[in-house]
Amino acid sequence: MRILGIDPGLQRTGWGVIEAEGNRLQYIACGTIATTPTLSTAERLAEIDAGLVDAINTWQPDTAAIEETFVNRNPASALKLGVARGAAMVVPARMGLSVGEYPANLVKKSVVGTGHATKDQIGMMIRTLLPSAGKMGADAADALAIAICHAHHYSSRMKMGGIMNGGVR
């Protein structure tokens, strides 16, 4: 199964593609969609849309996963993250992929072993688990972590009788 992980953000949206076969994970590709700060929010969302469409068309994932929004103290930042997340979720859905959603703490625990891991710890574990990934930015590493979390939880869910409610949650 080929999985697209997405780490949404209005400034930078990370994406990563892995292949999972049982417990074996293989790095396929990753990148970051950096939006143009001088553009309007709508235009920046269009940049995220176009970048994810390109990644999906290029790497042909079977499913996608995205990090759930965490509660932010700054309402304006939370709103910006929310609209970026919405744009990032709709692209794979529009292209026929199921989209799993995972809390940040579960992603960190699935990859590092603790729900309060730092970005440096996540990056180190991604380089350990996917050595062929090479050097990457924090957003791409987070996206690969989301894909790995999806691989672990998707296979467990399938062993327990399939996906409920038509999607992964």
C-alpha positions, 0 to 999 in steps of 0.5 A: 500500500502506498501512503501519502502523509500530509503535514498541513500549514499555510506557510509550508505543507509537508508531504511524504510518500511511503510504501508499506507491506506488512511491517516493511516500510519503504521511502518513496518521496517527500517534499514541502509546498512553500506558499508565497507570503505576499499572496492572499490566503485563497491564492496560497490555498491554491498553491497547496492544492496544486502542489498536492495534486502534483504529488498525488499524480506523480507518486500515485498513493493508494490512501492518504493521512493528515495530522489533526488540528491541535488547539492553538492559543492564538485564534488567528493561527488556528484559523490559518492552520484550519483552512490549510488543513481543509485544503490539504484534506480535500485534494486527496478526497477529490482524487478518490483517496480515503483520508485518515486523520491522526492526533499529533501525539499519536503520530509522535508515539507511533514513530518515536515512542512518546507523544511529546517528542520534539521535531528533532526526535521525529527527524532522527527516527525518520532517518533511522526508519527510512534511511534512503530518505536522506536529508529533509526539512521538518515538515517533510519529516512530519509528513513521513511520520504521519504516513508511518502512523497511518501504515501502523494503524491501518494494518491493525484496523484491517486485521480487526475487521476493516475500516468503519464508517467508510474512512479511517479515523 
